[in-house]
Amino acid sequence: MNDFDIWLFLFTTVISTEGLFVVLLILATDLYRRKHKQESFWLVGTSVLTVVSIVSLKTFYAVPRPADAMVVLESYAFPSGHATGVLFLAVVLWWHLVTIHKFPRVWSAVGLLAFAGVVGYSRLVLGVHTELQVLAGYCLGLLTGLFFLYLVRTK
């Protein structure tokens, strides 16, 4: 297995939309265990909203993947599910780190945004998305992430 195969596995399988939502389920379980039941409920609800939004928009727009992609994927391309999921995860994980674990706000945000940037960039390098598709995914993930923040702050 060469470096590209490892990179491909990490950014298509491990950091898939499904993989990111497994992490969100673990976070929801952690919140519930820590007696933050309402926040856990909002996290599950906004995670489902995020997935439904991705699937609905991909189906509605039915934009095919770029023809010269390095990876053959059967699903539609707009918006990027990876970009949506990783930015939603970044917002939720930021809230979790600074609220529950008292991590520094700025450094948590910088690290999580850098991670989201790497994931989005990987979609461009693999050729499975255009810049617009990744940007639209980021916008959708930010929107649903901000909705989560709104819900947990108005309890």
DSSP file (Angstrom, degrees, kcal/mol; ACC not computed):
  #  RESIDUE AA STRUCTURE BP1 BP2  ACC     N-H-->O    O-->H-N    N-H-->O    O-->H-N    TCO  KAPPA ALPHA  PHI   PSI    X-CA   Y-CA   Z-CA
    1    1 A M              0   0    0      0, 0.0     2,-0.1     0, 0.0     0, 0.0   0.000 360.0 360.0 360.0 123.6    0.0    0.0    0.0
    2    2 A N     >  -     0   0    0      1,-0.1     4,-1.9     4,-0.0     5,-0.2  -0.317 360.0 -94.7 -90.8 177.4    1.6    3.3   -1.1
    3    3 A D  H  > S+     0   0    0      1,-0.2     4,-2.7     2,-0.2     5,-0.2   0.876 123.5  53.7 -60.5 -39.7    1.1    6.8    0.5
    4    4 A F  H  > S+     0   0    0      1,-0.2     4,-3.1     2,-0.2    -1,-0.2   0.906 106.8  51.6 -63.8 -40.5   -1.6    7.7   -2.0
    5    5 A D  H  > S+     0   0    0      2,-0.2     4,-2.4     1,-0.2    -1,-0.2   0.891 111.7  47.1 -62.9 -39.4   -3.7    4.6   -1.1
    6    6 A I  H  X S+     0   0    0     -4,-1.9     4,-2.6     2,-0.2    -2,-0.2   0.939 113.9  47.3 -65.6 -46.9   -3.4    5.4    2.6
    7    7 A W  H  X S+     0   0    0     -4,-2.7     4,-2.5     1,-0.2    -2,-0.2   0.912 112.5  50.4 -60.3 -43.5   -4.4    9.1    2.0
    8    8 A L  H  X S+     0   0    0     -4,-3.1     4,-1.2     1,-0.2     5,-0.4   0.913 110.7  48.9 -61.3 -44.6   -7.3    7.9   -0.2
    9    9 A F  H  X>S+     0   0    0     -4,-2.4     4,-2.0     1,-0.2     5,-1.8   0.919 112.9  47.8 -61.8 -44.7   -8.5    5.5    2.5
   10   10 A L  I  <>S+     0   0    0     -4,-2.6     5,-2.5     1,-0.2    -2,-0.2   0.925 117.9  39.2 -62.4 -45.9   -8.3    8.2    5.2
   11   11 A F  I  <5S+     0   0    0     -4,-2.5    -1,-0.2    -5,-0.2    -2,-0.2   0.480 125.8  33.4 -92.0  -1.8  -10.1   10.9    3.2
   12   12 A T  I  <5S+     0   0    0     -4,-1.2    -3,-0.2    -3,-0.3    -2,-0.2   0.665 131.9  19.9-116.7 -30.6  -12.8    8.7    1.5
   13   13 A T  I ><5S+     0   0    0     -4,-2.0     3,-1.1    -5,-0.4     6,-0.3   0.860 127.5  37.1-105.2 -58.6  -13.6    6.0    4.0
   14   14 A V  I 3 <S+     0   0    0     -5,-1.8     2,-0.5     1,-0.3    -3,-0.2   0.944 125.5  39.8 -64.5 -47.9  -12.5    7.0    7.5
   15   15 A I  T 3 <S+     0   0    0     -5,-2.5    -1,-0.3    -6,-0.3     2,-0.1  -0.325  90.4 134.4 -98.0  50.8  -13.5   10.7    7.1
   16   16 A S  S <> S-     0   0    0     -3,-1.1     4,-2.5    -2,-0.5     5,-0.2  -0.426  75.1-101.9 -86.6 170.3  -16.6    9.9    5.2
   17   17 A T  H  > S+     0   0    0      1,-0.2     4,-1.7     2,-0.2     5,-0.1   0.917 126.9  48.9 -58.3 -42.2  -19.9   11.5    5.9
   18   18 A E  H  > S+     0   0    0      1,-0.2     4,-1.4     2,-0.2    -1,-0.2   0.908 109.4  51.8 -64.7 -41.9  -20.9    8.4    7.8
   19   19 A G  H  > S+     0   0    0     -6,-0.3     4,-1.6     1,-0.2    -2,-0.2   0.888 108.0  51.9 -62.3 -39.8  -17.7    8.3    9.7
   20   20 A L  H  X S+     0   0    0     -4,-2.5     4,-1.8     1,-0.2    -1,-0.2   0.879 108.3  51.1 -64.6 -36.8  -18.2   11.9   10.8
   21   21 A F  H  X S+     0   0    0     -4,-1.7     4,-1.9     2,-0.2    -1,-0.2   0.743 102.5  59.5 -76.6 -20.8  -21.6   11.1   12.1
   22   22 A V  H  X S+     0   0    0     -4,-1.4     4,-2.1     2,-0.2    -1,-0.2   0.911 106.3  49.1 -64.7 -42.7  -20.3    8.1   14.1
   23   23 A V  H  X S+     0   0    0     -4,-1.6     4,-2.4     1,-0.2    -2,-0.2   0.905 109.5  51.7 -61.7 -40.9  -18.2   10.7   15.9
   24   24 A L  H  X S+     0   0    0     -4,-1.8     4,-2.6     1,-0.2    -1,-0.2   0.878 107.6  52.2 -63.7 -37.3  -21.3   12.9   16.4
   25   25 A L  H  X S+     0   0    0     -4,-1.9     4,-2.3     2,-0.2    -1,-0.2   0.890 108.7  50.4 -65.2 -38.8  -23.1    9.9   17.9
   26   26 A I  H  X S+     0   0    0     -4,-2.1     4,-2.4     2,-0.2    -2,-0.2   0.915 110.9  49.4 -63.7 -42.3  -20.2    9.3   20.3
   27   27 A L  H  X S+     0   0    0     -4,-2.4     4,-2.7     2,-0.2    -2,-0.2   0.913 110.0  50.8 -62.2 -42.3  -20.4   13.0   21.3
   28   28 A A  H  X S+     0   0    0     -4,-2.6     4,-2.4     1,-0.2    -2,-0.2   0.901 110.7  49.1 -61.9 -40.6  -24.2   12.8   21.8
   29   29 A T  H  X S+     0   0    0     -4,-2.3     4,-2.6     2,-0.2    -1,-0.2   0.906 110.4  50.8 -64.8 -42.0  -23.7    9.7   24.0
   30   30 A D  H  X S+     0   0    0     -4,-2.4     4,-1.8     2,-0.2    -2,-0.2   0.915 110.6  49.1 -61.9 -43.3  -21.0   11.6   26.0
   31   31 A L  H  <>S+     0   0    0     -4,-2.7     5,-3.0     2,-0.2    -2,-0.2   0.926 111.9  48.5 -61.3 -44.4  -23.4   14.5   26.5
   32   32 A Y  H ><5S+     0   0    0     -4,-2.4     3,-1.5     1,-0.2    -2,-0.2   0.917 110.8  50.6 -62.5 -43.3  -26.2   12.2   27.6
   33   33 A R  H 3<5S+     0   0    0     -4,-2.6    -1,-0.2     1,-0.3    -2,-0.2   0.827 107.3  54.4 -63.9 -32.2  -23.8   10.4   30.0
   34   34 A R  T 3<5S-     0   0    0     -4,-1.8    -1,-0.3    -5,-0.2    -2,-0.2   0.246 123.9-103.8 -87.0  13.2  -22.7   13.8   31.5
   35   35 A K  T < 5S+     0   0    0     -3,-1.5     2,-0.5     1,-0.1    -3,-0.2   0.741  87.2 125.2  71.0  25.4  -26.3   14.8   32.2
   36   36 A H     >< +     0   0    0     -5,-3.0     4,-2.2    -6,-0.2     5,-0.2  -0.527  26.1 152.4-104.8  60.4  -26.6   17.1   29.2
   37   37 A K  H  >  +     0   0    0     -2,-0.5     4,-2.3     1,-0.2    -1,-0.2   0.879  66.2  49.8 -65.0 -41.0  -29.6   15.3   27.9
   38   38 A Q  H  > S+     0   0    0      2,-0.2     4,-2.4     1,-0.2    -1,-0.2   0.916 111.7  48.9 -65.6 -41.1  -31.2   18.2   26.1
   39   39 A E  H  > S+     0   0    0      2,-0.2     4,-2.2     1,-0.2    -1,-0.2   0.884 110.0  52.6 -63.6 -38.0  -28.0   19.1   24.3
   40   40 A S  H  X S+     0   0    0     -4,-2.2     4,-2.2     2,-0.2    -2,-0.2   0.911 109.1  49.6 -62.3 -42.8  -27.6   15.4   23.3
   41   41 A F  H  X S+     0   0    0     -4,-2.3     4,-2.5     1,-0.2    -2,-0.2   0.921 111.0  49.0 -61.5 -45.4  -31.1   15.5   21.9
   42   42 A W  H  X S+     0   0    0     -4,-2.4     4,-2.8     1,-0.2     5,-0.2   0.869 109.5  53.2 -64.5 -35.9  -30.4   18.6   19.9
   43   43 A L  H  X S+     0   0    0     -4,-2.2     4,-2.0     2,-0.2    -1,-0.2   0.933 110.9  45.1 -65.3 -45.6  -27.2   17.1   18.6
   44   44 A V  H  X S+     0   0    0     -4,-2.2     4,-2.3     2,-0.2    -2,-0.2   0.932 115.1  49.1 -62.1 -44.7  -28.9   14.0   17.3
   45   45 A G  H  X S+     0   0    0     -4,-2.5     4,-2.3     1,-0.2    -2,-0.2   0.915 113.4  44.0 -63.0 -44.8  -31.7   16.2   15.8
   46   46 A T  H  X S+     0   0    0     -4,-2.8     4,-2.1     2,-0.2    -1,-0.2   0.798 110.9  55.9 -73.9 -26.5  -29.4   18.6   14.0
   47   47 A S  H  X S+     0   0    0     -4,-2.0     4,-2.2    -5,-0.2    -2,-0.2   0.925 109.8  45.7 -65.8 -44.5  -27.2   15.7   12.8
   48   48 A V  H  X S+     0   0    0     -4,-2.3     4,-2.8     1,-0.2     5,-0.2   0.921 111.6  52.6 -63.4 -43.5  -30.3   14.1   11.2
   49   49 A L  H  X S+     0   0    0     -4,-2.3     4,-2.4     1,-0.2    -1,-0.2   0.897 108.7  51.1 -57.6 -41.0  -31.2   17.5    9.8
   50   50 A T  H  X S+     0   0    0     -4,-2.1     4,-2.3     2,-0.2    -2,-0.2   0.930 111.8  45.4 -63.7 -46.6  -27.8   17.8    8.3
   51   51 A V  H  X S+     0   0    0     -4,-2.2     4,-2.6     2,-0.2     5,-0.2   0.925 113.7  49.1 -63.7 -45.0  -27.9   14.3    6.6
   52   52 A V  H  X S+     0   0    0     -4,-2.8     4,-2.7     1,-0.2    -1,-0.2   0.890 111.0  51.4 -62.1 -39.1  -31.4   14.9    5.3
   53   53 A S  H  X S+     0   0    0     -4,-2.4     4,-2.6    -5,-0.2     5,-0.3   0.923 110.4  48.2 -63.9 -44.4  -30.3   18.3    3.9
   54   54 A I  H  X S+     0   0    0     -4,-2.3     4,-2.6     2,-0.2     5,-0.2   0.960 115.5  43.5 -59.5 -52.3  -27.3   16.8    2.1
   55   55 A V  H  X S+     0   0    0     -4,-2.6     4,-2.3     1,-0.2     5,-0.2   0.909 115.0  49.6 -62.6 -43.3  -29.4   14.0    0.6
   56   56 A S  H  X S+     0   0    0     -4,-2.7     4,-2.8    -5,-0.2    -1,-0.2   0.926 113.5  44.9 -63.0 -46.3  -32.2   16.3   -0.4
   57   57 A L  H  X S+     0   0    0     -4,-2.6     4,-2.7     2,-0.2     5,-0.4   0.899 112.7  51.0 -67.4 -40.4  -30.0   18.9   -2.0
   58   58 A K  H  X S+     0   0    0     -4,-2.6     4,-2.1    -5,-0.3     5,-0.3   0.916 115.0  43.8 -61.8 -41.7  -28.0   16.2   -3.9
   59   59 A T  H  < S+     0   0    0     -4,-2.3    -2,-0.2    -5,-0.2    -1,-0.2   0.907 114.7  49.0 -69.3 -42.3  -31.2   14.7   -5.2
   60   60 A F  H  < S+     0   0    0     -4,-2.8    -2,-0.2    -5,-0.2    -3,-0.2   0.937 121.5  32.8 -63.9 -48.4  -32.8   18.0   -6.1
   61   61 A Y  H  < S-     0   0    0     -4,-2.7    -2,-0.2    17,-0.3    -1,-0.2   0.805  83.4-164.2 -82.6 -29.5  -29.8   19.4   -8.0
   62   62 A A     <  +     0   0    0     -4,-2.1    -3,-0.1    -5,-0.4    -4,-0.1   0.864  18.1 174.9  47.6  47.3  -28.6   16.1   -9.4
   63   63 A V        -     0   0    0     -5,-0.3    14,-3.1    15,-0.3    15,-0.4  -0.729  25.3-131.7 -85.0 122.9  -25.2   17.5  -10.3
   64   64 A P        -     0   0    0      0, 0.0    12,-0.1     0, 0.0     3,-0.1  -0.302  26.1 -98.9 -70.6 159.2  -22.9   14.7  -11.6
   65   65 A R        -     0   0    0     10,-0.3    64,-0.1     8,-0.2    63,-0.1  -0.348  53.0 -80.4 -69.9 156.2  -19.4   14.3  -10.3
   66   66 A P    >   -     0   0    0      0, 0.0     3,-1.3     0, 0.0    -1,-0.1  -0.336  38.0-130.1 -57.3 140.6  -16.5   15.8  -12.4
   67   67 A A  T 3  S+     0   0    0      1,-0.3    -2,-0.1    -3,-0.1    61,-0.0   0.766 103.2  54.9 -67.2 -26.6  -15.6   13.4  -15.2
   68   68 A D  T 3  S+     0   0    0     59,-0.1    -1,-0.3     2,-0.0    60,-0.1   0.090  76.9 143.6 -97.5  24.3  -11.9   13.4  -14.4
   69   69 A A    <   -     0   0    0     -3,-1.3    58,-0.2     1,-0.1    59,-0.1  -0.290  52.4-138.0 -64.2 147.0  -12.2   12.4  -10.7
   70   70 A M  S    S+     0   0    0     56,-3.5     2,-0.4     1,-0.1    57,-0.1   0.665  92.3  48.4 -77.4 -17.7   -9.5   10.1   -9.3
   71   71 A V  S    S-     0   0    0     55,-0.6     2,-0.7     2,-0.0    -1,-0.1  -0.979  83.5-131.5-126.0 134.9  -12.2    8.1   -7.5
   72   72 A V        +     0   0    0     -2,-0.4     2,-0.4     2,-0.0    -5,-0.0  -0.784  32.0 174.3 -89.8 117.8  -15.4    6.8   -9.1
   73   73 A L        -     0   0    0     -2,-0.7    -8,-0.2     2,-0.1    -4,-0.1  -0.971  26.0-154.2-124.5 140.3  -18.4    7.6   -6.9
   74   74 A E        +     0   0    0     -2,-0.4    -1,-0.1   -10,-0.1    -9,-0.1   0.684  67.0  89.7 -87.0 -19.8  -22.0    7.0   -7.9
   75   75 A S  S    S-     0   0    0      1,-0.1   -10,-0.3   -11,-0.1    -2,-0.1  -0.254  85.5 -93.4 -77.8 166.2  -23.6    9.7   -5.8
   76   76 A Y        -     0   0    0    -12,-0.1    -1,-0.1     1,-0.1   -18,-0.1  -0.272  27.1-137.7 -73.9 166.9  -24.3   13.3   -6.9
   77   77 A A        +     0   0    0    -14,-3.1    53,-0.1   -19,-0.1    -1,-0.1   0.655  56.4 115.1-105.8 -18.6  -21.8   16.0   -6.2
   78   78 A F  S    S+     0   0    0    -15,-0.4   -17,-0.3   -20,-0.2   -15,-0.3  -0.891  83.2  13.6-114.1 121.6  -23.7   19.1   -5.0
   79   79 A P  S    S-     0   0    0      0, 0.0     2,-0.5     0, 0.0    55,-0.2   0.663  94.3-114.5 -86.1 170.4  -23.2   19.9   -2.2
   80   80 A S     >  -     0   0    0     53,-2.2     4,-2.2     1,-0.2     5,-0.2  -0.542  19.7-159.4 -68.1 119.3  -20.1   18.1   -0.9
   81   81 A G  H  > S+     0   0    0     -2,-0.5     4,-2.9     2,-0.2     5,-0.2   0.859  92.0  54.2 -67.6 -35.3  -21.3   15.8    1.9
   82   82 A H  H  > S+     0   0    0      2,-0.2     4,-2.7     1,-0.2     5,-0.2   0.937 110.3  45.5 -62.9 -46.1  -17.8   15.6    3.3
   83   83 A A  H  > S+     0   0    0      2,-0.2     4,-2.0     1,-0.2     5,-0.2   0.910 115.1  48.1 -65.3 -41.5  -17.5   19.4    3.5
   84   84 A T  H  X S+     0   0    0     -4,-2.2     4,-2.4     1,-0.2     5,-0.2   0.961 115.1  44.5 -61.3 -51.1  -20.9   19.7    5.1
   85   85 A G  H  X S+     0   0    0     -4,-2.9     4,-2.6     1,-0.2    -2,-0.2   0.893 113.2  49.2 -62.6 -42.2  -20.3   16.9    7.6
   86   86 A V  H  X S+     0   0    0     -4,-2.7     4,-2.3    -5,-0.2    -1,-0.2   0.868 113.1  46.0 -71.4 -34.5  -16.8   18.1    8.6
   87   87 A L  H  X S+     0   0    0     -4,-2.0     4,-2.3    -5,-0.2    -1,-0.2   0.902 113.4  49.3 -74.7 -38.1  -17.9   21.7    9.1
   88   88 A F  H  X S+     0   0    0     -4,-2.4     4,-2.4    -5,-0.2     5,-0.2   0.940 113.5  47.9 -59.7 -45.9  -20.9   20.7   11.1
   89   89 A L  H  X S+     0   0    0     -4,-2.6     4,-3.4    -5,-0.2     5,-0.3   0.903 109.0  53.9 -60.8 -41.9  -18.7   18.4   13.2
   90   90 A A  H  X S+     0   0    0     -4,-2.3     4,-2.3     2,-0.2    -1,-0.2   0.914 110.6  45.8 -60.7 -43.4  -16.2   21.3   13.7
   91   91 A V  H  X S+     0   0    0     -4,-2.3     4,-2.3     2,-0.2    -2,-0.2   0.942 117.5  43.0 -64.8 -47.3  -18.9   23.6   15.0
   92   92 A V  H  X S+     0   0    0     -4,-2.4     4,-2.6     1,-0.2    -2,-0.2   0.922 115.5  48.1 -66.3 -44.4  -20.3   20.9   17.3
   93   93 A L  H  X S+     0   0    0     -4,-3.4     4,-2.9    -5,-0.2    -1,-0.2   0.880 109.7  53.8 -66.0 -36.7  -16.9   19.7   18.5
   94   94 A W  H  X S+     0   0    0     -4,-2.3     4,-2.6    -5,-0.3     5,-0.3   0.954 110.7  46.2 -59.3 -49.6  -15.8   23.3   19.2
   95   95 A W  H  X S+     0   0    0     -4,-2.3     4,-2.6     1,-0.2     5,-0.5   0.925 113.8  49.5 -57.8 -45.1  -18.9   23.8   21.4
   96   96 A H  H  X>S+     0   0    0     -4,-2.6     4,-1.7     1,-0.2     5,-1.3   0.915 112.7  46.5 -61.9 -44.7  -18.2   20.5   23.1
   97   97 A L  H  <5S+     0   0    0     -4,-2.9     6,-2.5     3,-0.2     4,-0.3   0.917 119.7  37.4 -66.4 -44.1  -14.6   21.3   23.8
   98   98 A V  H  <5S+     0   0    0     -4,-2.6    -2,-0.2     4,-0.3    -1,-0.2   0.824 125.4  37.3 -81.4 -29.4  -15.1   24.8   25.1
   99   99 A T  H  <5S+     0   0    0     -4,-2.6    -3,-0.2    -5,-0.3    -2,-0.2   0.921 130.1  23.9 -86.7 -48.6  -18.3   24.2   27.0
  100  100 A I  T  <5S+     0   0    0     -4,-1.7    -3,-0.2    -5,-0.5    -2,-0.1   0.893 136.1  28.4 -87.1 -43.0  -17.9   20.8   28.5
  101  101 A H  S   <S-     0   0    0     -5,-1.3    -3,-0.2    -4,-0.3    -4,-0.1   0.468  95.6-128.9-103.3  -3.0  -14.1   20.4   28.6
  102  102 A K        +     0   0    0     -6,-0.3    -4,-0.3     1,-0.2    -3,-0.1   0.827  44.3 167.3  60.2  36.5  -13.1   24.1   28.9
  103  103 A F        -     0   0    0     -6,-2.5     2,-0.2    -9,-0.1    -1,-0.2  -0.418  50.0 -83.8 -72.0 156.4  -10.6   24.0   26.1
  104  104 A P     >  -     0   0    0      0, 0.0     4,-1.9     0, 0.0     5,-0.2  -0.447  37.4-138.3 -62.9 132.4   -9.3   27.4   24.9
  105  105 A R  H  > S+     0   0    0      1,-0.2     4,-2.3     2,-0.2     5,-0.2   0.923  95.6  44.7 -59.4 -50.7  -11.8   28.9   22.4
  106  106 A V  H  > S+     0   0    0      1,-0.2     4,-2.7     2,-0.2     5,-0.2   0.941 115.1  45.2 -66.6 -49.0   -9.4   30.3   19.8
  107  107 A W  H  > S+     0   0    0      1,-0.2     4,-2.3     2,-0.2    -1,-0.2   0.863 113.0  51.7 -66.6 -34.7   -7.0   27.3   19.6
  108  108 A S  H  X S+     0   0    0     -4,-1.9     4,-2.3     2,-0.2    -1,-0.2   0.938 112.1  46.6 -63.3 -45.6   -9.9   24.9   19.4
  109  109 A A  H  X S+     0   0    0     -4,-2.3     4,-2.6    -5,-0.2     5,-0.2   0.915 111.9  50.4 -63.6 -43.8  -11.4   26.8   16.6
  110  110 A V  H  X S+     0   0    0     -4,-2.7     4,-2.2     1,-0.2    -1,-0.2   0.935 112.9  46.0 -61.9 -46.8   -8.1   27.1   14.7
  111  111 A G  H  X S+     0   0    0     -4,-2.3     4,-2.1     1,-0.2    -1,-0.2   0.913 115.1  45.9 -62.9 -44.0   -7.4   23.4   14.9
  112  112 A L  H  X S+     0   0    0     -4,-2.3     4,-2.3     2,-0.2    -1,-0.2   0.876 112.9  49.4 -70.1 -37.6  -10.9   22.4   13.9
  113  113 A L  H  X S+     0   0    0     -4,-2.6     4,-2.4    -5,-0.2    -1,-0.2   0.872 109.9  52.0 -68.4 -35.9  -11.1   24.8   11.0
  114  114 A A  H  X S+     0   0    0     -4,-2.2     4,-2.2    -5,-0.2    -2,-0.2   0.924 109.9  49.3 -63.8 -42.9   -7.7   23.6    9.8
  115  115 A F  H  X S+     0   0    0     -4,-2.1     4,-2.1     1,-0.2    -2,-0.2   0.929 111.5  48.6 -60.2 -46.2   -9.0   20.0    9.9
  116  116 A A  H  X S+     0   0    0     -4,-2.3     4,-2.4     1,-0.2    -1,-0.2   0.885 109.8  53.2 -61.9 -38.6  -12.1   21.0    8.0
  117  117 A G  H  X S+     0   0    0     -4,-2.4     4,-2.5     2,-0.2    -1,-0.2   0.896 107.6  50.2 -63.4 -40.8   -9.9   22.8    5.4
  118  118 A V  H  X S+     0   0    0     -4,-2.2     4,-2.2     2,-0.2    -2,-0.2   0.904 110.7  49.5 -64.8 -41.8   -7.8   19.7    4.9
  119  119 A V  H  X S+     0   0    0     -4,-2.1     4,-1.3     2,-0.2    -2,-0.2   0.940 112.8  46.7 -64.1 -46.2  -10.9   17.6    4.3
  120  120 A G  H  X S+     0   0    0     -4,-2.4     4,-1.2     1,-0.2     3,-0.3   0.908 111.7  51.4 -61.4 -41.8  -12.3   20.1    1.8
  121  121 A Y  H  X S+     0   0    0     -4,-2.5     4,-2.6     1,-0.2     3,-0.3   0.877 103.9  58.3 -62.4 -38.0   -9.0   20.3    0.0
  122  122 A S  H  X S+     0   0    0     -4,-2.2     4,-2.3     1,-0.2    -1,-0.2   0.854 101.7  55.3 -61.5 -33.9   -8.8   16.5   -0.2
  123  123 A R  H  <>S+     0   0    0     -4,-1.3     5,-1.3    -3,-0.3     6,-1.1   0.855 110.5  45.7 -67.5 -33.7  -12.1   16.5   -2.1
  124  124 A L  H ><5S+     0   0    0     -4,-1.2     3,-0.6    -3,-0.3    -2,-0.2   0.907 111.6  50.7 -73.4 -43.2  -10.6   18.9   -4.7
  125  125 A V  H 3<5S+     0   0    0     -4,-2.6    -2,-0.2     1,-0.3    -3,-0.2   0.899 110.2  49.8 -62.4 -40.5   -7.4   17.0   -5.0
  126  126 A L  T 3<5S-     0   0    0     -4,-2.3   -56,-3.5    -5,-0.2   -55,-0.6   0.666 108.1-131.1 -72.0 -15.0   -9.3   13.8   -5.6
  127  127 A G  T < 5S+     0   0    0     -3,-0.6    -3,-0.2    -4,-0.4   -59,-0.1   0.652  73.2 121.4  76.3  15.0  -11.3   15.6   -8.2
  128  128 A V  S   <S+     0   0    0     -5,-1.3     2,-0.3   -63,-0.1    -4,-0.2   0.549  75.6  28.6 -88.0  -7.1  -14.7   14.4   -6.8
  129  129 A H  S    S-     0   0    0     -6,-1.1     2,-0.2   -64,-0.1    -2,-0.2  -0.975  71.9-129.4-145.2 158.4  -15.9   18.0   -6.3
  130  130 A T     >  -     0   0    0     -2,-0.3     4,-2.0   -53,-0.1     5,-0.2  -0.555  40.0-101.0 -95.7 170.8  -15.4   21.5   -7.6
  131  131 A E  H  > S+     0   0    0      1,-0.2     4,-2.8    -2,-0.2     5,-0.2   0.899 123.6  53.4 -59.4 -40.8  -14.6   24.5   -5.4
  132  132 A L  H  > S+     0   0    0      1,-0.2     4,-2.7     2,-0.2    -1,-0.2   0.891 107.4  50.7 -62.3 -40.3  -18.3   25.6   -5.5
  133  133 A Q  H  > S+     0   0    0      2,-0.2   -53,-2.2     1,-0.2     4,-1.8   0.892 113.1  45.1 -66.3 -39.5  -19.5   22.2   -4.4
  134  134 A V  H  X S+     0   0    0     -4,-2.0     4,-2.6     2,-0.2    -2,-0.2   0.921 113.7  49.8 -68.8 -43.7  -17.1   22.2   -1.4
  135  135 A L  H  X S+     0   0    0     -4,-2.8     4,-2.5     1,-0.2    -2,-0.2   0.906 110.2  50.4 -61.4 -42.4  -18.0   25.8   -0.6
  136  136 A A  H  X S+     0   0    0     -4,-2.7     4,-2.4     2,-0.2    -1,-0.2   0.893 110.1  51.1 -62.7 -39.1  -21.7   25.0   -0.7
  137  137 A G  H  X S+     0   0    0     -4,-1.8     4,-2.7     2,-0.2    -2,-0.2   0.922 109.3  49.8 -63.2 -44.0  -21.0   22.0    1.6
  138  138 A Y  H  X S+     0   0    0     -4,-2.6     4,-2.7     2,-0.2    -2,-0.2   0.920 110.8  50.4 -59.7 -43.4  -19.2   24.3    4.1
  139  139 A C  H  X S+     0   0    0     -4,-2.5     4,-2.5     2,-0.2    -2,-0.2   0.919 111.9  47.0 -62.5 -43.7  -22.1   26.7    4.0
  140  140 A L  H  X S+     0   0    0     -4,-2.4     4,-2.5     2,-0.2     5,-0.2   0.922 113.3  48.4 -64.6 -43.6  -24.6   24.0    4.7
  141  141 A G  H  X S+     0   0    0     -4,-2.7     4,-2.1     1,-0.2    -2,-0.2   0.888 112.7  48.6 -63.4 -39.4  -22.5   22.6    7.5
  142  142 A L  H  X S+     0   0    0     -4,-2.7     4,-2.9    -5,-0.2     5,-0.2   0.914 110.6  51.6 -65.6 -42.4  -22.0   26.0    9.0
  143  143 A L  H  X S+     0   0    0     -4,-2.5     4,-1.9     1,-0.2    -2,-0.2   0.937 114.2  41.3 -61.0 -48.7  -25.7   26.7    8.8
  144  144 A T  H  X S+     0   0    0     -4,-2.5     4,-1.9     2,-0.2    -1,-0.2   0.849 114.6  53.5 -70.9 -31.7  -26.8   23.5   10.6
  145  145 A G  H  X S+     0   0    0     -4,-2.1     4,-2.3    -5,-0.2    -2,-0.2   0.913 109.1  48.0 -65.8 -42.4  -23.9   23.9   13.1
  146  146 A L  H  X S+     0   0    0     -4,-2.9     4,-2.5     2,-0.2    -2,-0.2   0.854 108.2  55.4 -65.9 -34.0  -25.1   27.4   13.9
  147  147 A F  H  X S+     0   0    0     -4,-1.9     4,-2.3    -5,-0.2    -1,-0.2   0.906 107.2  50.3 -63.5 -40.7  -28.6   26.1   14.3
  148  148 A F  H  X S+     0   0    0     -4,-1.9     4,-2.5     2,-0.2     5,-0.2   0.938 110.4  49.4 -59.9 -47.4  -27.3   23.6   16.8
  149  149 A L  H  X S+     0   0    0     -4,-2.3     4,-1.6     1,-0.2    -2,-0.2   0.897 109.7  52.1 -60.4 -39.7  -25.5   26.4   18.7
  150  150 A Y  H  X S+     0   0    0     -4,-2.5     4,-1.0     1,-0.2    -1,-0.2   0.927 110.8  47.8 -60.8 -45.0  -28.8   28.4   18.7
  151  151 A L  H  < S+     0   0    0     -4,-2.3     3,-0.5     1,-0.2    -2,-0.2   0.908 112.7  46.5 -65.1 -42.8  -30.7   25.4   20.2
  152  152 A V  H  < S+     0   0    0     -4,-2.5     3,-0.5     1,-0.2    -1,-0.2   0.753 112.9  50.4 -75.5 -21.4  -28.2   24.7   22.9
  153  153 A R  H  < S+     0   0    0     -4,-1.6    -1,-0.2    -5,-0.2    -2,-0.2   0.621 110.2  49.2 -89.3 -12.6  -27.9   28.3   24.0
  154  154 A T     <        0   0    0     -4,-1.0    -1,-0.2    -3,-0.5    -2,-0.2   0.112 360.0 360.0-110.9  21.8  -31.7   28.9   24.2
  155  155 A K              0   0    0     -3,-0.5    -1,-0.1    -5,-0.0    -2,-0.1   0.512 360.0 360.0 -65.2 360.0  -32.6   25.9   26.3
